[in-house]
Amino acid sequence: MIYKHGTDTGGQHDANTVTVSSFQKTISYSEFDLPETITTRLTLDGVLIATGQGTIKKAIEDFETAYLDTDVSVSGLYHDDGATRSPHFLDGGTSISGVRVVQLGYPKGDGAEYATQRSFRVVLETVEDTTSGSGGGESATTSSFEESLSFSGGGPRLVALETISDAPVVQETAFQTAMTIVQSGSAVGQGGYPTVPALLFSRSSEDGAQHRESKRSPKLVGLKYRDYGVSWSYTFILASGMPPTGEPNKPTST
């Protein structure tokens, strides 16, 4: 088996000098139990074979240049023909971060280390965004959503009047006050901004509604924008009539 990091010869290791000691995929899910990202992590344990300190020094420098200073789109284990990819392969073309090195070290220091060889360990990673959308329009997936309703007023107004020598006196100064209803919430979308929900209560000549909507800049994660945040608040003032009833909108992934 042959391991290649990138497509040029600088990232190709000698045959059978590298072992893929770990290859795992970790899937993250939204609150709707839909997959959002797949993180693939590959751990290499290998050895640089050389004789003499000067030659080993040059091999280490070339090795670190190939992994730390060179952007690559592919990295993985090939069959002995040098062309057939094994299942233990990272493709940066579908990753929001490309192929990135998250660890590089030399875990051994005994025996023939730095005399005829140098053992190394490298951990590589790709992160695939499984949500749809390009970030320019409505989001195909909503990763989080919450909304609340609050009611205040609508009944009589009571006032407590303080007296000079006795307990306060409670008086009703208005038969009915205006009712205030606040519909507010927030949501986060992947691929674009989520759709802001509609007003839960209709407006009439006697009622009014104050609106507030805001959008938050998305985060740039690797090569792709994520977490498009929106928030809203609708304040309804009802001048008369029976208090309306309603429930907040329920979460939906679309």
VOGU-3710 file (C-alpha; in Angstrom, 3 decimals, decimal comma):
1> miykhgtdtg> 0,000/0,000/0,000  1,177/3,537/-0,810  0,168/6,695/0,984  -0,033/9,981/-0,954  -0,697/13,421/0,512  -1,643/15,553/-2,478  -0,957/14,805/-6,106  2,736/15,687/-6,459  5,647/13,416/-5,578  6,634/15,492/-2,544
11> gqhdantvtv> 3,721/14,097/-0,563  4,170/10,473/-1,611  5,621/8,121/0,976  7,690/5,051/0,262  5,641/1,866/0,002  4,696/0,238/3,291  6,187/3,017/5,443  2,822/4,466/6,542  -0,038/2,834/8,405  -3,561/4,233/8,618
21> ssfqktisys> -3,970/3,463/12,309  -7,363/5,148/12,651  -10,113/6,209/10,268  -13,403/7,468/11,677  -16,440/9,522/10,696  -18,330/11,692/13,186  -21,789/12,975/12,231  -23,357/16,033/13,860  -27,136/16,441/13,896  -29,449/19,436/14,185
31> efdlpetitt> -32,215/19,658/16,768  -34,497/18,149/14,096  -32,296/15,018/14,009  -31,035/15,826/10,507  -27,337/15,379/9,642  -25,465/18,679/9,283  -21,789/17,825/9,048  -19,677/14,710/8,618  -16,178/15,006/10,054  -13,726/12,404/8,750
41> rltldgvlia> -10,489/12,028/10,689  -7,559/9,922/9,523  -4,535/9,111/11,703  -1,221/8,137/10,124  1,644/6,396/11,885  4,742/6,153/9,755  8,485/6,395/9,521  10,929/8,483/7,489  13,830/6,235/6,544  17,223/7,885/6,077
51> tgqgtikkai> 20,822/7,482/7,187  22,768/10,192/8,955  21,603/13,262/10,806  21,896/15,583/7,821  19,817/13,315/5,600  17,188/12,823/8,310  17,026/16,590/8,870  16,328/17,126/5,159  13,681/14,361/5,151  11,891/15,973/8,125
61> edfetayldt> 11,948/19,410/6,475  10,505/18,025/3,229  7,892/16,077/5,198  6,742/19,132/7,152  6,671/21,265/4,013  4,396/18,718/2,319  1,979/18,592/5,268  2,138/22,016/6,893  2,991/24,416/4,087  1,202/22,886/1,089
71> dvsvsglyhd> -2,532/22,996/0,385  -3,764/19,685/-1,003  -7,166/18,546/-2,234  -6,745/14,804/-1,649  -4,914/12,595/0,812  -5,200/8,887/1,306  -4,077/5,326/0,953  -3,656/3,808/-2,527  -3,326/0,215/-3,659  0,050/-1,081/-4,748
81> dgatrsphfl> -0,547/0,128/-8,317  -0,365/3,722/-7,017  -3,584/4,720/-8,778  -6,481/2,872/-7,124  -7,870/4,654/-4,090  -8,600/2,657/-0,979  -11,679/3,407/1,181  -9,336/5,210/3,593  -9,196/8,411/1,614  -9,899/12,105/2,220
91> dggtsisgvr> -11,367/14,263/-0,544  -11,075/17,967/0,167  -13,267/18,857/-2,802  -16,415/18,129/-0,805  -15,058/19,566/2,454  -15,828/23,038/3,798  -12,267/23,183/5,126  -10,326/21,205/2,524  -7,870/18,628/3,848  -6,384/20,083/7,001
101> vvqlgypkgd> -3,686/18,887/9,370  -4,865/18,944/12,977  -1,812/17,227/14,478  1,758/16,473/13,442  4,344/15,070/15,811  7,213/12,672/16,441  6,116/10,365/19,268  9,278/8,265/19,629  12,813/9,096/20,656  14,515/5,792/21,355
111> gaeyatqrsf> 16,503/3,176/19,489  17,297/4,121/15,917  15,377/7,394/16,043  17,316/10,176/14,331  20,022/7,705/13,367  18,463/5,681/10,557  14,803/6,742/10,785  12,267/9,156/12,296  8,835/7,984/13,390  5,921/10,379/12,967
121> rvvletvedt> 2,207/10,704/13,582  -0,160/12,889/11,521  -3,871/13,476/12,044  -5,814/14,765/9,023  -9,399/15,940/8,826  -12,140/16,925/6,410  -15,554/18,398/7,277  -18,423/17,853/4,839  -21,504/20,053/5,018  -24,530/17,858/4,300
131> tsgsgggesa> -27,072/20,703/4,272  -28,313/22,060/0,951  -28,342/25,593/-0,376  -25,588/27,876/-1,611  -26,067/30,680/0,863  -27,758/33,088/-1,472  -31,443/32,576/-0,828  -33,919/30,779/1,341  -32,513/27,973/3,415  -33,455/24,388/2,652
141> ttssfeesls> -32,752/23,386/6,256  -33,366/25,092/9,575  -31,063/23,883/12,332  -32,747/25,617/15,277  -36,023/27,426/15,932  -37,827/28,877/18,930  -40,773/31,218/19,372  -42,765/32,511/22,338  -46,012/34,385/22,994  -46,582/36,717/25,931
151> fsgggprlva> -49,891/38,338/26,929  -50,368/41,350/29,181  -53,280/43,681/29,962  -56,834/43,249/28,768  -58,466/43,408/32,172  -59,332/46,225/34,569  -56,677/48,599/35,821  -56,251/48,501/39,584  -54,530/51,280/41,505  -53,453/51,151/45,156
161> letisdapvv> -53,996/54,529/46,842  -51,934/55,171/49,952  -53,622/56,785/52,939  -52,185/58,843/55,790  -53,153/56,581/58,681  -54,591/53,408/57,244  -53,853/50,598/54,797  -53,745/51,350/51,080  -57,061/51,375/49,238  -57,303/49,430/45,983
171> qetafqtamt> -59,521/51,009/43,363  -60,515/49,975/39,854  -59,818/52,946/37,582  -60,600/51,354/34,216  -63,090/48,682/33,220  -60,821/47,285/30,488  -57,275/48,056/29,387  -55,674/47,401/26,031  -54,128/43,980/25,643  -50,516/43,673/24,498
181> ivqsgsavgq> -49,334/40,474/22,824  -45,673/39,912/21,881  -44,796/37,212/19,351  -41,006/36,819/19,325  -38,456/34,218/18,361  -35,254/33,304/16,565  -34,018/30,702/14,104  -30,770/29,552/12,495  -30,536/28,239/8,943  -27,895/26,412/6,922
191> ggyptvpall> -27,398/27,443/3,312  -29,294/30,721/3,738  -31,581/32,657/6,044  -34,673/30,842/7,354  -38,101/32,180/6,507  -39,457/34,452/9,231  -42,869/33,160/10,384  -46,023/35,108/9,644  -48,040/37,088/12,183  -50,140/34,847/14,400
201> fsrssedgaq> -52,897/37,456/14,780  -54,620/39,423/12,038  -54,770/43,202/12,064  -58,003/45,225/11,903  -59,004/48,875/12,095  -59,020/48,641/15,872  -55,785/46,726/16,241  -52,191/47,554/15,439  -48,910/45,653/15,238  -45,328/46,803/15,599
211> hreskrspkl> -42,690/44,792/13,726  -39,022/44,126/14,299  -36,951/41,699/12,252  -33,176/41,329/12,209  -30,560/39,161/10,514  -27,169/38,123/11,866  -24,091/37,653/9,695  -23,294/33,982/9,057  -20,107/32,361/10,312  -17,359/31,477/7,859
221> vglkyrdygv> -16,378/27,902/8,697  -13,513/26,793/6,513  -14,604/27,543/2,970  -18,357/27,819/3,554  -20,770/30,120/5,364  -22,903/28,555/8,096  -25,375/29,579/10,805  -27,555/32,243/9,191  -29,408/33,753/12,147  -32,699/35,662/12,157
231> swsytfilas> -34,857/37,046/14,954  -38,263/38,721/15,065  -40,643/40,444/17,413  -44,247/41,452/16,665  -46,087/43,528/19,253  -49,877/43,559/18,928  -52,044/46,097/20,767  -55,727/45,178/20,921  -58,030/48,058/21,790  -61,198/46,043/22,456
241> gmpptgepnk> -62,806/42,658/22,220  -62,171/39,316/23,833  -58,512/38,329/24,307  -57,439/36,084/21,407  -55,961/32,676/21,990  -53,037/31,192/20,138  -49,902/29,072/20,348  -46,369/29,726/19,146  -45,305/28,255/15,814  -43,839/24,775/16,018
251> ptst> -40,328/24,051/14,731  -39,955/22,771/11,198  -36,807/21,760/9,354  -37,799/23,469/6,095
//
